[in-house]
Amino acid sequence: MIECWRWFGPNDPTRLEDLPQVGATGVVTALHDVPPGTAWPRSDIQARKAMIEGAGLRWEVVESVPVSEAIKTQSSGCAAHMDAYRQTLAALAAEGVQTVCYNFMPILDWTRTETRAVQPHGGTAMLFDLPTFAAFDLHILAREDAAADYTEETRAAAALIHAQMEDADKRALTNMVIAGLPGANDGWTLDDVRARLAAYDDITADRLRQNLIDFLAEVVPEAERLGIRLCCHPDDPPFSLLGLPRVMSSTDDYATVLDAVPSEANGATLCTGSLGVSARFDASEFVERLGPKIHFAHLRNTSRLPSPDPARPSFFEAPHLEGDTDMVATIRALMAEESRRRAERRTDHAIPMRPDHGQELLFDRTRDSLPGYPLIGRMRGLAELRGIIAACAVQA
């Protein structure tokens, strides 16, 4: 496997030149300053690639080339945004960057209710608590018809949480949820969120899935021509929030979409943390069913917590080897897939992976880091994953 590290560009607190010390050889990054629906300038791609290679590394995966809301809803500007997406793929291919991760989550990119929940060992982890999120949805955002989306027990727990909140707590929770909305750094208000939710009033899960398939039908032929491998990231978490549909939350969801547009260019990002929140998910089965289409792997772990709604559990970001996903079995399955690819003489036999998310440990807690992306916590995760890979290689 190709051991990678997510780096958020020149403003990332972790310096690019320090990454060889953590053991990574590949970089996962993007031009985060380019708005969705806008083509990436080739000159900017060249500059980013030169920075990475100057540190002795390789730009292995783009994460992400974001899909605009106009494409997801097939609204005004959709055709122009499709053209811009194809132009971006062409510019990346011209610079030799061949793996492109994206997601099709409506409005929300990821959702947590706390980014630094204290753990028994003294470090911190990101946390999603369903009743706390329901308190935001029902009482702070006050979304119309939201009550129908929650069980009676969840509504009661949310009401109690909200009643105990001070104004500062409500602002903190609001900022936490909005932080997972792409573009929210532009200063979104609750009214902005409500307006964006309204765009999905008539979009069911079936329609959103078809919009995803339509998007792929438009861009996959160009990606195939360019030698680009597209890989969709799953919903995070893998269930509906704020009444929004989700269409990439299970192995079956992936099979449906990948079969709808059959091409080596239409692939999957296996994120064991996102999909693993569901008790029904089996990472080894995902690899066995869809292995040839896996172009990228996010190896992280989550642990489910008691929830008043079994279909939507609360959870926290666990150490990489300690959560609900059997990481040893997952890596063994991925390495078996790599062996099959080598036997088929596939040039992409090595699957890029990265230690996704980590707990804040040691001096992580006293330095700036993006939520979920501390240095020491991810270094620990990468070391543990490398140990599994080495052991599986010996056994093979």
TORSE-415318 format. One record per residue (C-alpha): residue number from 0; residue in one letter; x, y, z. Coordinates in steps of 0.5 Angstrom, whole numbers, padded with zeros to 4 digits. Layout:
<atoms>
<atom n="NUM" res="a" east="X" north="Y" up="Z"/>
...
</atoms>
This chain:
<atoms>
<atom n="0" res="m" east="0000" north="0000" up="0000"/>
<atom n="1" res="i" east="0002" north="0007" up="-0001"/>
<atom n="2" res="e" east="0003" north="0011" up="0006"/>
<atom n="3" res="c" east="0000" north="0018" up="0005"/>
<atom n="4" res="w" east="-0001" north="0024" up="0009"/>
<atom n="5" res="r" east="-0007" north="0029" up="0009"/>
<atom n="6" res="w" east="-0004" north="0036" up="0008"/>
<atom n="7" res="f" east="-0008" north="0042" up="0008"/>
<atom n="8" res="g" east="-0003" north="0046" up="0004"/>
<atom n="9" res="p" east="0002" north="0052" up="0006"/>
<atom n="10" res="n" east="-0002" north="0054" up="0012"/>
<atom n="11" res="d" east="-0003" north="0047" up="0015"/>
<atom n="12" res="p" east="0001" north="0047" up="0022"/>
<atom n="13" res="t" east="0005" north="0041" up="0020"/>
<atom n="14" res="r" east="0010" north="0043" up="0015"/>
<atom n="15" res="l" east="0011" north="0039" up="0009"/>
<atom n="16" res="e" east="0018" north="0038" up="0010"/>
<atom n="17" res="d" east="0017" north="0034" up="0016"/>
<atom n="18" res="l" east="0013" north="0029" up="0013"/>
<atom n="19" res="p" east="0018" north="0024" up="0011"/>
<atom n="20" res="q" east="0020" north="0024" up="0019"/>
<atom n="21" res="v" east="0013" north="0021" up="0020"/>
<atom n="22" res="g" east="0014" north="0015" up="0015"/>
<atom n="23" res="a" east="0009" north="0018" up="0009"/>
<atom n="24" res="t" east="0012" north="0018" up="0002"/>
<atom n="25" res="g" east="0005" north="0021" up="-0001"/>
<atom n="26" res="v" east="0001" north="0027" up="0000"/>
<atom n="27" res="v" east="-0006" north="0028" up="0000"/>
<atom n="28" res="t" east="-0008" north="0035" up="-0002"/>
<atom n="29" res="a" east="-0012" north="0040" up="-0006"/>
<atom n="30" res="l" east="-0013" north="0047" up="-0008"/>
<atom n="31" res="h" east="-0018" north="0049" up="-0002"/>
<atom n="32" res="d" east="-0018" north="0056" up="-0004"/>
<atom n="33" res="v" east="-0021" north="0055" up="-0011"/>
<atom n="34" res="p" east="-0029" north="0055" up="-0010"/>
<atom n="35" res="p" east="-0033" north="0049" up="-0012"/>
<atom n="36" res="g" east="-0035" north="0050" up="-0019"/>
<atom n="37" res="t" east="-0029" north="0053" up="-0022"/>
<atom n="38" res="a" east="-0024" north="0050" up="-0026"/>
<atom n="39" res="w" east="-0017" north="0049" up="-0022"/>
<atom n="40" res="p" east="-0011" north="0053" up="-0026"/>
<atom n="41" res="r" east="-0006" north="0049" up="-0028"/>
<atom n="42" res="s" east="-0001" north="0054" up="-0026"/>
<atom n="43" res="d" east="-0003" north="0053" up="-0019"/>
<atom n="44" res="i" east="-0003" north="0045" up="-0020"/>
<atom n="45" res="q" east="0004" north="0046" up="-0022"/>
<atom n="46" res="a" east="0006" north="0050" up="-0016"/>
<atom n="47" res="r" east="0003" north="0045" up="-0011"/>
<atom n="48" res="k" east="0006" north="0039" up="-0014"/>
<atom n="49" res="a" east="0013" north="0043" up="-0014"/>
<atom n="50" res="m" east="0012" north="0044" up="-0007"/>
<atom n="51" res="i" east="0011" north="0037" up="-0005"/>
<atom n="52" res="e" east="0016" north="0034" up="-0010"/>
<atom n="53" res="g" east="0021" north="0039" up="-0007"/>
<atom n="54" res="a" east="0020" north="0036" up="0000"/>
<atom n="55" res="g" east="0022" north="0029" up="-0003"/>
<atom n="56" res="l" east="0014" north="0027" up="-0003"/>
<atom n="57" res="r" east="0009" north="0025" up="-0009"/>
<atom n="58" res="w" east="0002" north="0028" up="-0010"/>
<atom n="59" res="e" east="-0001" north="0021" up="-0010"/>
<atom n="60" res="v" east="-0009" north="0023" up="-0009"/>
<atom n="61" res="v" east="-0013" north="0030" up="-0010"/>
<atom n="62" res="e" east="-0018" north="0030" up="-0004"/>
<atom n="63" res="s" east="-0022" north="0033" up="-0006"/>
<atom n="64" res="v" east="-0024" north="0036" up="-0012"/>
<atom n="65" res="p" east="-0031" north="0039" up="-0009"/>
<atom n="66" res="v" east="-0038" north="0037" up="-0013"/>
<atom n="67" res="s" east="-0042" north="0044" up="-0013"/>
<atom n="68" res="e" east="-0049" north="0044" up="-0010"/>
<atom n="69" res="a" east="-0051" north="0046" up="-0017"/>
<atom n="70" res="i" east="-0049" north="0039" up="-0019"/>
<atom n="71" res="k" east="-0052" north="0036" up="-0013"/>
<atom n="72" res="t" east="-0059" north="0039" up="-0014"/>
<atom n="73" res="q" east="-0058" north="0040" up="-0022"/>
<atom n="74" res="s" east="-0060" north="0047" up="-0021"/>
<atom n="75" res="s" east="-0058" north="0054" up="-0025"/>
<atom n="76" res="g" east="-0050" north="0053" up="-0027"/>
<atom n="77" res="c" east="-0050" north="0046" up="-0027"/>
<atom n="78" res="a" east="-0047" north="0045" up="-0034"/>
<atom n="79" res="a" east="-0042" north="0050" up="-0033"/>
<atom n="80" res="h" east="-0040" north="0047" up="-0027"/>
<atom n="81" res="m" east="-0039" north="0040" up="-0030"/>
<atom n="82" res="d" east="-0035" north="0043" up="-0035"/>
<atom n="83" res="a" east="-0030" north="0046" up="-0030"/>
<atom n="84" res="y" east="-0030" north="0040" up="-0027"/>
<atom n="85" res="r" east="-0028" north="0036" up="-0033"/>
<atom n="86" res="q" east="-0023" north="0042" up="-0034"/>
<atom n="87" res="t" east="-0020" north="0041" up="-0027"/>
<atom n="88" res="l" east="-0019" north="0033" up="-0029"/>
<atom n="89" res="a" east="-0015" north="0035" up="-0035"/>
<atom n="90" res="a" east="-0011" north="0040" up="-0032"/>
<atom n="91" res="l" east="-0009" north="0035" up="-0026"/>
<atom n="92" res="a" east="-0008" north="0029" up="-0031"/>
<atom n="93" res="a" east="-0003" north="0034" up="-0035"/>
<atom n="94" res="e" east="0001" north="0034" up="-0029"/>
<atom n="95" res="g" east="0001" north="0027" up="-0027"/>
<atom n="96" res="v" east="-0004" north="0027" up="-0021"/>
<atom n="97" res="q" east="-0009" north="0021" up="-0023"/>
<atom n="98" res="t" east="-0013" north="0019" up="-0017"/>
<atom n="99" res="v" east="-0019" north="0024" up="-0015"/>
<atom n="100" res="c" east="-0023" north="0023" up="-0009"/>
<atom n="101" res="y" east="-0030" north="0027" up="-0008"/>
<atom n="102" res="n" east="-0036" north="0026" up="-0004"/>
<atom n="103" res="f" east="-0044" north="0027" up="-0006"/>
<atom n="104" res="m" east="-0046" north="0029" up="0001"/>
<atom n="105" res="p" east="-0051" north="0035" up="0001"/>
<atom n="106" res="i" east="-0049" north="0041" up="0004"/>
<atom n="107" res="l" east="-0046" north="0037" up="0010"/>
<atom n="108" res="d" east="-0039" north="0035" up="0009"/>
<atom n="109" res="w" east="-0038" north="0032" up="0016"/>
<atom n="110" res="t" east="-0042" north="0033" up="0022"/>
<atom n="111" res="r" east="-0039" north="0032" up="0030"/>
<atom n="112" res="t" east="-0042" north="0036" up="0036"/>
<atom n="113" res="e" east="-0035" north="0036" up="0039"/>
<atom n="114" res="t" east="-0028" north="0036" up="0037"/>
<atom n="115" res="r" east="-0024" north="0035" up="0043"/>
<atom n="116" res="a" east="-0028" north="0030" up="0048"/>
<atom n="117" res="v" east="-0023" north="0028" up="0053"/>
<atom n="118" res="q" east="-0021" north="0021" up="0053"/>
<atom n="119" res="p" east="-0020" north="0017" up="0059"/>
<atom n="120" res="h" east="-0012" north="0017" up="0057"/>
<atom n="121" res="g" east="-0012" north="0025" up="0058"/>
<atom n="122" res="g" east="-0012" north="0026" up="0050"/>
<atom n="123" res="t" east="-0018" north="0028" up="0046"/>
<atom n="124" res="a" east="-0023" north="0026" up="0040"/>
<atom n="125" res="m" east="-0028" north="0028" up="0036"/>
<atom n="126" res="l" east="-0035" north="0026" up="0038"/>
<atom n="127" res="f" east="-0042" north="0026" up="0035"/>
<atom n="128" res="d" east="-0048" north="0025" up="0040"/>
<atom n="129" res="l" east="-0054" north="0025" up="0037"/>
<atom n="130" res="p" east="-0059" north="0028" up="0042"/>
<atom n="131" res="t" east="-0054" north="0034" up="0042"/>
<atom n="132" res="f" east="-0055" north="0034" up="0035"/>
<atom n="133" res="a" east="-0062" north="0034" up="0035"/>
<atom n="134" res="a" east="-0062" north="0040" up="0040"/>
<atom n="135" res="f" east="-0059" north="0044" up="0035"/>
<atom n="136" res="d" east="-0064" north="0042" up="0030"/>
<atom n="137" res="l" east="-0070" north="0042" up="0034"/>
<atom n="138" res="h" east="-0069" north="0048" up="0038"/>
<atom n="139" res="i" east="-0063" north="0052" up="0035"/>
<atom n="140" res="l" east="-0064" north="0052" up="0028"/>
<atom n="141" res="a" east="-0071" north="0050" up="0029"/>
<atom n="142" res="r" east="-0072" north="0047" up="0023"/>
<atom n="143" res="e" east="-0079" north="0046" up="0020"/>
<atom n="144" res="d" east="-0082" north="0039" up="0021"/>
<atom n="145" res="a" east="-0075" north="0036" up="0024"/>
<atom n="146" res="a" east="-0079" north="0033" up="0030"/>
<atom n="147" res="a" east="-0081" north="0028" up="0025"/>
<atom n="148" res="d" east="-0074" north="0025" up="0024"/>
<atom n="149" res="y" east="-0073" north="0023" up="0031"/>
<atom n="150" res="t" east="-0075" north="0018" up="0036"/>
<atom n="151" res="e" east="-0079" north="0021" up="0042"/>
<atom n="152" res="e" east="-0074" north="0019" up="0047"/>
<atom n="153" res="t" east="-0069" north="0023" up="0042"/>
<atom n="154" res="r" east="-0073" north="0029" up="0043"/>
<atom n="155" res="a" east="-0074" north="0028" up="0050"/>
<atom n="156" res="a" east="-0066" north="0028" up="0051"/>
<atom n="157" res="a" east="-0065" north="0034" up="0046"/>
<atom n="158" res="a" east="-0070" north="0038" up="0050"/>
<atom n="159" res="l" east="-0066" north="0037" up="0057"/>
<atom n="160" res="i" east="-0060" north="0038" up="0053"/>
<atom n="161" res="h" east="-0062" north="0045" up="0050"/>
<atom n="162" res="a" east="-0065" north="0047" up="0057"/>
<atom n="163" res="q" east="-0059" north="0046" up="0061"/>
<atom n="164" res="m" east="-0055" north="0050" up="0055"/>
<atom n="165" res="e" east="-0052" north="0057" up="0056"/>
<atom n="166" res="d" east="-0052" north="0062" up="0051"/>
<atom n="167" res="a" east="-0045" north="0061" up="0050"/>
<atom n="168" res="d" east="-0046" north="0053" up="0049"/>
<atom n="169" res="k" east="-0051" north="0054" up="0044"/>
<atom n="170" res="r" east="-0046" north="0059" up="0040"/>
<atom n="171" res="a" east="-0041" north="0053" up="0041"/>
<atom n="172" res="l" east="-0045" north="0048" up="0038"/>
<atom n="173" res="t" east="-0048" north="0052" up="0032"/>
<atom n="174" res="n" east="-0041" north="0054" up="0030"/>
<atom n="175" res="m" east="-0039" north="0046" up="0031"/>
<atom n="176" res="v" east="-0044" north="0044" up="0026"/>
<atom n="177" res="i" east="-0043" north="0050" up="0021"/>
<atom n="178" res="a" east="-0036" north="0048" up="0021"/>
<atom n="179" res="g" east="-0038" north="0042" up="0017"/>
<atom n="180" res="l" east="-0041" north="0046" up="0012"/>
<atom n="181" res="p" east="-0037" north="0047" up="0006"/>
<atom n="182" res="g" east="-0036" north="0055" up="0005"/>
<atom n="183" res="a" east="-0038" north="0056" up="0012"/>
<atom n="184" res="n" east="-0032" north="0060" up="0013"/>
<atom n="185" res="d" east="-0035" north="0065" up="0009"/>
<atom n="186" res="g" east="-0039" north="0067" up="0016"/>
<atom n="187" res="w" east="-0046" north="0063" up="0015"/>
<atom n="188" res="t" east="-0052" north="0064" up="0019"/>
<atom n="189" res="l" east="-0057" north="0060" up="0021"/>
<atom n="190" res="d" east="-0062" north="0063" up="0016"/>
<atom n="191" res="d" east="-0056" north="0061" up="0011"/>
<atom n="192" res="v" east="-0057" north="0054" up="0013"/>
<atom n="193" res="r" east="-0064" north="0054" up="0013"/>
<atom n="194" res="a" east="-0064" north="0057" up="0005"/>
<atom n="195" res="r" east="-0059" north="0052" up="0003"/>
<atom n="196" res="l" east="-0063" north="0046" up="0006"/>
<atom n="197" res="a" east="-0069" north="0049" up="0002"/>
<atom n="198" res="a" east="-0066" north="0047" up="-0004"/>
<atom n="199" res="y" east="-0067" north="0040" up="-0002"/>
<atom n="200" res="d" east="-0074" north="0040" up="-0001"/>
<atom n="201" res="d" east="-0076" north="0036" up="-0007"/>
<atom n="202" res="i" east="-0070" north="0032" up="-0007"/>
<atom n="203" res="t" east="-0071" north="0025" up="-0005"/>
<atom n="204" res="a" east="-0066" north="0020" up="-0004"/>
<atom n="205" res="d" east="-0067" north="0017" up="-0011"/>
<atom n="206" res="r" east="-0067" north="0023" up="-0014"/>
<atom n="207" res="l" east="-0060" north="0025" up="-0011"/>
<atom n="208" res="r" east="-0058" north="0018" up="-0013"/>
<atom n="209" res="q" east="-0060" north="0019" up="-0020"/>
<atom n="210" res="n" east="-0056" north="0026" up="-0020"/>
<atom n="211" res="l" east="-0050" north="0023" up="-0018"/>
<atom n="212" res="i" east="-0050" north="0018" up="-0023"/>
<atom n="213" res="d" east="-0052" north="0024" up="-0028"/>
<atom n="214" res="f" east="-0046" north="0027" up="-0026"/>
<atom n="215" res="l" east="-0041" north="0021" up="-0027"/>
<atom n="216" res="a" east="-0044" north="0020" up="-0034"/>
<atom n="217" res="e" east="-0042" north="0027" up="-0035"/>
<atom n="218" res="v" east="-0035" north="0026" up="-0032"/>
<atom n="219" res="v" east="-0033" north="0019" up="-0032"/>
<atom n="220" res="p" east="-0032" north="0019" up="-0040"/>
<atom n="221" res="e" east="-0027" north="0024" up="-0039"/>
<atom n="222" res="a" east="-0023" north="0022" up="-0033"/>
<atom n="223" res="e" east="-0023" north="0015" up="-0037"/>
<atom n="224" res="r" east="-0019" north="0018" up="-0043"/>
<atom n="225" res="l" east="-0015" north="0022" up="-0038"/>
<atom n="226" res="g" east="-0013" north="0016" up="-0034"/>
<atom n="227" res="i" east="-0016" north="0019" up="-0028"/>
<atom n="228" res="r" east="-0019" north="0015" up="-0023"/>
<atom n="229" res="l" east="-0025" north="0018" up="-0019"/>
<atom n="230" res="c" east="-0027" north="0015" up="-0012"/>
<atom n="231" res="c" east="-0033" north="0017" up="-0008"/>
<atom n="232" res="h" east="-0032" north="0018" up="-0001"/>
<atom n="233" res="p" east="-0038" north="0016" up="0003"/>
<atom n="234" res="d" east="-0043" north="0020" up="0008"/>
<atom n="235" res="d" east="-0040" north="0022" up="0014"/>
<atom n="236" res="p" east="-0044" north="0020" up="0018"/>
<atom n="237" res="p" east="-0048" north="0015" up="0014"/>
<atom n="238" res="f" east="-0055" north="0017" up="0016"/>
<atom n="239" res="s" east="-0059" north="0023" up="0014"/>
<atom n="240" res="l" east="-0058" north="0029" up="0018"/>
<atom n="241" res="l" east="-0062" north="0035" up="0018"/>
<atom n="242" res="g" east="-0067" north="0032" up="0013"/>
<atom n="243" res="l" east="-0062" north="0031" up="0008"/>
<atom n="244" res="p" east="-0062" north="0025" up="0003"/>
<atom n="245" res="r" east="-0056" north="0020" up="0004"/>
<atom n="246" res="v" east="-0054" north="0016" up="-0002"/>
<atom n="247" res="m" east="-0047" north="0013" up="-0001"/>
<atom n="248" res="s" east="-0048" north="0010" up="0006"/>
<atom n="249" res="s" east="-0047" north="0003" up="0005"/>
<atom n="250" res="t" east="-0044" north="-0003" up="0001"/>
<atom n="251" res="d" east="-0050" north="-0003" up="-0003"/>
<atom n="252" res="d" east="-0050" north="0004" up="-0004"/>
<atom n="253" res="y" east="-0043" north="0004" up="-0007"/>
<atom n="254" res="a" east="-0045" north="-0002" up="-0012"/>
<atom n="255" res="t" east="-0051" north="0001" up="-0015"/>
<atom n="256" res="v" east="-0047" north="0007" up="-0017"/>
<atom n="257" res="l" east="-0041" north="0004" up="-0019"/>
<atom n="258" res="d" east="-0045" north="-0001" up="-0023"/>
<atom n="259" res="a" east="-0049" north="0005" up="-0026"/>
<atom n="260" res="v" east="-0043" north="0008" up="-0030"/>
<atom n="261" res="p" east="-0039" north="0002" up="-0031"/>
<atom n="262" res="s" east="-0031" north="0004" up="-0032"/>
<atom n="263" res="e" east="-0025" north="0003" up="-0029"/>
<atom n="264" res="a" east="-0025" north="0011" up="-0028"/>
<atom n="265" res="n" east="-0031" north="0010" up="-0023"/>
<atom n="266" res="g" east="-0029" north="0008" up="-0016"/>
<atom n="267" res="a" east="-0029" north="0008" up="-0009"/>
<atom n="268" res="t" east="-0026" north="0011" up="-0003"/>
<atom n="269" res="l" east="-0026" north="0006" up="0003"/>
<atom n="270" res="c" east="-0027" north="0010" up="0009"/>
<atom n="271" res="t" east="-0027" north="0005" up="0015"/>
<atom n="272" res="g" east="-0029" north="0011" up="0020"/>
<atom n="273" res="s" east="-0035" north="0014" up="0016"/>
<atom n="274" res="l" east="-0038" north="0007" up="0014"/>
<atom n="275" res="g" east="-0036" north="0003" up="0020"/>
<atom n="276" res="v" east="-0041" north="0008" up="0024"/>
<atom n="277" res="s" east="-0046" north="0003" up="0022"/>
<atom n="278" res="a" east="-0047" north="-0004" up="0026"/>
<atom n="279" res="r" east="-0049" north="-0007" up="0019"/>
<atom n="280" res="f" east="-0042" north="-0005" up="0015"/>
<atom n="281" res="d" east="-0037" north="-0010" up="0014"/>
<atom n="282" res="a" east="-0030" north="-0007" up="0011"/>
<atom n="283" res="s" east="-0028" north="-0014" up="0009"/>
<atom n="284" res="e" east="-0034" north="-0015" up="0005"/>
<atom n="285" res="f" east="-0034" north="-0008" up="0002"/>
<atom n="286" res="v" east="-0027" north="-0010" up="-0001"/>
<atom n="287" res="e" east="-0029" north="-0017" up="-0003"/>
<atom n="288" res="r" east="-0035" north="-0014" up="-0007"/>
<atom n="289" res="l" east="-0032" north="-0008" up="-0009"/>
<atom n="290" res="g" east="-0024" north="-0009" up="-0009"/>
<atom n="291" res="p" east="-0022" north="-0008" up="-0016"/>
<atom n="292" res="k" east="-0026" north="-0001" up="-0016"/>
<atom n="293" res="i" east="-0022" north="0002" up="-0009"/>
<atom n="294" res="h" east="-0018" north="0007" up="-0011"/>
<atom n="295" res="f" east="-0016" north="0010" up="-0004"/>
<atom n="296" res="a" east="-0017" north="0008" up="0003"/>
<atom n="297" res="h" east="-0018" north="0012" up="0009"/>
<atom n="298" res="l" east="-0016" north="0008" up="0015"/>
<atom n="299" res="r" east="-0019" north="0010" up="0021"/>
<atom n="300" res="n" east="-0024" north="0007" up="0027"/>
<atom n="301" res="t" east="-0030" north="0010" up="0031"/>
<atom n="302" res="s" east="-0033" north="0007" up="0037"/>
<atom n="303" res="r" east="-0041" north="0007" up="0037"/>
<atom n="304" res="l" east="-0044" north="0009" up="0043"/>
<atom n="305" res="p" east="-0051" north="0008" up="0046"/>
<atom n="306" res="s" east="-0056" north="0012" up="0043"/>
<atom n="307" res="p" east="-0064" north="0013" up="0043"/>
<atom n="308" res="d" east="-0064" north="0011" up="0036"/>
<atom n="309" res="p" east="-0061" north="0005" up="0034"/>
<atom n="310" res="a" east="-0061" north="0007" up="0027"/>
<atom n="311" res="r" east="-0057" north="0013" up="0028"/>
<atom n="312" res="p" east="-0052" north="0012" up="0034"/>
<atom n="313" res="s" east="-0047" north="0017" up="0037"/>
<atom n="314" res="f" east="-0040" north="0015" up="0036"/>
<atom n="315" res="f" east="-0033" north="0018" up="0038"/>
<atom n="316" res="e" east="-0026" north="0017" up="0034"/>
<atom n="317" res="a" east="-0023" north="0011" up="0037"/>
<atom n="318" res="p" east="-0015" north="0010" up="0036"/>
<atom n="319" res="h" east="-0014" north="0006" up="0030"/>
<atom n="320" res="l" east="-0014" north="-0001" up="0032"/>
<atom n="321" res="e" east="-0019" north="0000" up="0038"/>
<atom n="322" res="g" east="-0026" north="0002" up="0035"/>
<atom n="323" res="d" east="-0031" north="-0002" up="0032"/>
<atom n="324" res="t" east="-0028" north="-0004" up="0025"/>
<atom n="325" res="d" east="-0023" north="-0010" up="0025"/>
<atom n="326" res="m" east="-0017" north="-0006" up="0022"/>
<atom n="327" res="v" east="-0013" north="-0012" up="0021"/>
<atom n="328" res="a" east="-0018" north="-0016" up="0017"/>
<atom n="329" res="t" east="-0019" north="-0010" up="0013"/>
<atom n="330" res="i" east="-0012" north="-0009" up="0011"/>
<atom n="331" res="r" east="-0011" north="-0016" up="0010"/>
<atom n="332" res="a" east="-0017" north="-0016" up="0005"/>
<atom n="333" res="l" east="-0014" north="-0010" up="0002"/>
<atom n="334" res="m" east="-0007" north="-0013" up="0001"/>
<atom n="335" res="a" east="-0010" north="-0019" up="-0002"/>
<atom n="336" res="e" east="-0014" north="-0014" up="-0007"/>
<atom n="337" res="e" east="-0007" north="-0011" up="-0009"/>
<atom n="338" res="s" east="-0004" north="-0018" up="-0010"/>
<atom n="339" res="r" east="-0010" north="-0020" up="-0015"/>
<atom n="340" res="r" east="-0008" north="-0013" up="-0018"/>
<atom n="341" res="r" east="-0001" north="-0015" up="-0019"/>
<atom n="342" res="a" east="-0003" north="-0022" up="-0022"/>
<atom n="343" res="e" east="-0007" north="-0018" up="-0027"/>
<atom n="344" res="r" east="-0001" north="-0013" up="-0029"/>
<atom n="345" res="r" east="-0005" north="-0007" up="-0027"/>
<atom n="346" res="t" east="-0001" north="-0001" up="-0026"/>
<atom n="347" res="d" east="-0005" north="0001" up="-0020"/>
<atom n="348" res="h" east="-0004" north="-0005" up="-0016"/>
<atom n="349" res="a" east="-0002" north="-0001" up="-0010"/>
<atom n="350" res="i" east="-0007" north="0003" up="-0006"/>
<atom n="351" res="p" east="-0006" north="0009" up="-0003"/>
<atom n="352" res="m" east="-0008" north="0010" up="0004"/>
<atom n="353" res="r" east="-0008" north="0015" up="0009"/>
<atom n="354" res="p" east="-0009" north="0015" up="0017"/>
<atom n="355" res="d" east="-0015" north="0019" up="0017"/>
<atom n="356" res="h" east="-0017" north="0023" up="0023"/>
<atom n="357" res="g" east="-0013" north="0022" up="0030"/>
<atom n="358" res="q" east="-0014" north="0023" up="0037"/>
<atom n="359" res="e" east="-0010" north="0029" up="0040"/>
<atom n="360" res="l" east="-0005" north="0026" up="0044"/>
<atom n="361" res="l" east="0001" north="0029" up="0048"/>
<atom n="362" res="f" east="0003" north="0036" up="0045"/>
<atom n="363" res="d" east="-0002" north="0036" up="0040"/>
<atom n="364" res="r" east="-0006" north="0039" up="0045"/>
<atom n="365" res="t" east="-0002" north="0045" up="0046"/>
<atom n="366" res="r" east="-0001" north="0047" up="0039"/>
<atom n="367" res="d" east="-0006" north="0049" up="0033"/>
<atom n="368" res="s" east="-0009" north="0043" up="0029"/>
<atom n="369" res="l" east="-0015" north="0042" up="0024"/>
<atom n="370" res="p" east="-0020" north="0038" up="0028"/>
<atom n="371" res="g" east="-0019" north="0031" up="0027"/>
<atom n="372" res="y" east="-0012" north="0032" up="0024"/>
<atom n="373" res="p" east="-0007" north="0033" up="0030"/>
<atom n="374" res="l" east="0000" north="0031" up="0028"/>
<atom n="375" res="i" east="0002" north="0026" up="0034"/>
<atom n="376" res="g" east="-0005" north="0022" up="0034"/>
<atom n="377" res="r" east="-0004" north="0021" up="0026"/>
<atom n="378" res="m" east="0003" north="0019" up="0027"/>
<atom n="379" res="r" east="0001" north="0014" up="0032"/>
<atom n="380" res="g" east="-0004" north="0011" up="0027"/>
<atom n="381" res="l" east="0000" north="0011" up="0021"/>
<atom n="382" res="a" east="0005" north="0007" up="0026"/>
<atom n="383" res="e" east="0000" north="0002" up="0028"/>
<atom n="384" res="l" east="-0002" north="0001" up="0021"/>
<atom n="385" res="r" east="0005" north="0000" up="0018"/>
<atom n="386" res="g" east="0006" north="-0005" up="0023"/>
<atom n="387" res="i" east="-0001" north="-0009" up="0021"/>
<atom n="388" res="i" east="0002" north="-0008" up="0014"/>
<atom n="389" res="a" east="0009" north="-0011" up="0015"/>
<atom n="390" res="a" east="0006" north="-0017" up="0019"/>
<atom n="391" res="c" east="0001" north="-0019" up="0014"/>
<atom n="392" res="a" east="0006" north="-0018" up="0008"/>
<atom n="393" res="v" east="0010" north="-0023" up="0013"/>
<atom n="394" res="q" east="0005" north="-0028" up="0013"/>
<atom n="395" res="a" east="0003" north="-0028" up="0006"/>
</atoms>
